[in-house]
């Protein structure tokens, strides 16, 4: 697949928005053209358009989606991952590889455990120059976080063993 080719797929969250909204692998959310029943004037035509995202308090782009009188606020990187990835999140966090929360190109995403994701978050704040170490300015104490890296164990077991003669 060409990474520059923009592909739209239906948005599915707790609500199935198929036929209402689509999200692209470039982080754009599109409202699809459709006829909706308007309370006072009968049917109303909604034209297809790209939604303008807002930046939430967490620093991520989000959009508000409407269907059947209900609304849902959705972070774009989450609905994009769910639409374009074959891998379910299942408790993992979607990480922006370049650490730019506003870069929602699908090729900029990876799944991380929540511990690893939080560790990257703390390191991104530069509270300490060392990986896994944070500094609390109020009580002037450092905190060291050690975690087992499972991939290292898997790598060690998968290395070919040497035979002794």
Buried (B, 14 or more C-beta within 10 A) or exposed (E): EEEEEEBBBBBBBEBEBEEBBBBBBBBBBBBBEEEEEEEEEEEEEEEEEEBEBEEEEEEBBBBEBBBEEEEBEBBBBBBBBBBBBEEEEEEBBBBBEEEEBEBBBBEBBBBBBEEBBEBBEBBEEEBBEEEEBBBEEEEEEEEEEEEEEEEEEEEEEEEEEEEEE
